[in-house]
Amino acid sequence: MWDDRSNADFEIRCGNKKFKIHKTIIRAHSDVLAKACDNRSFEASILDLKAHPYNDNLNNLGDGDDPDIVEEMVHFFYHLELSPKARGMYRCATDEELSGHSLILLARIYVLAEKYFIEALKAKVLHHFSYMMRCPIHPELVEACHIIYKKTVEPAGEHGLRTTVSKALARDWSTSKKSGEHDKLLSEIPELAFRVLKVLPDSPCRHGYCFGEGHVAVLRTAAPGPSW
């Protein structure tokens, strides 16, 4: 059906991008989008989504939709897989540098999947994000985590991106602690730090960090003085 979209019976528009799509495909993935297309007459089989490109600005998420992320959504609808761009296409075992851009892209896709209640897309993002978290921390993970913790929700009992990130960091604590990005993550996103430290074993004060009810303190030790 992907190659036959020129004959599709619906169209999604976002900014300067237009996506021909079959209504049956929409109904199979999102009740929210299905209602939107069912509320339109045959003559007006077009859904205009308010375009609001990300442009590396967290505040741009939520008010509208990024045309690039809508394109990723349509790709998933037909392939049941993320695009090669979103998957990152890297090898953790041999590549030292993680494709941080893909982490940010995955977080943005997850925001859209939550908005339109596309559970299969959320699950696919979780799968690939978990795989990427097996690699060394990349500077862009900080931006991705800001998106996750400020623009997504995670009801009690749900295993979403917030849980995925915190458990991955806790699992690889000894390795990830070597990264300069680790302190930045925990200090800038207290909820993430709290979740990570709750998972770690030992005492409430662990490896230079302390946490109490809903807050985290980063302990700094003075540099050793000169030896005379």
Secondary structure, 3 states (H helix, E strand, C coil): CHHHHHHCCEEEEECCEEEEECHHHHHHHCHHHHHHHHCCCHHHCEEEECECCCCCCHHHECCEECHHHHHHHHHHHHHCCCCHHHHCCCCCCCCCCCCHHHHHHHHHHHHHHHHCCCHHHHHHHHHHHHHHCCCCCCCHHHHHHHHHHHHCCCCCCCCCHHHHHHHHHHHCHHHHCCCHHHHHHHHHCHHHHHHHHHHCCCCCEECCEEECCCCEEECCCCCCCCCC
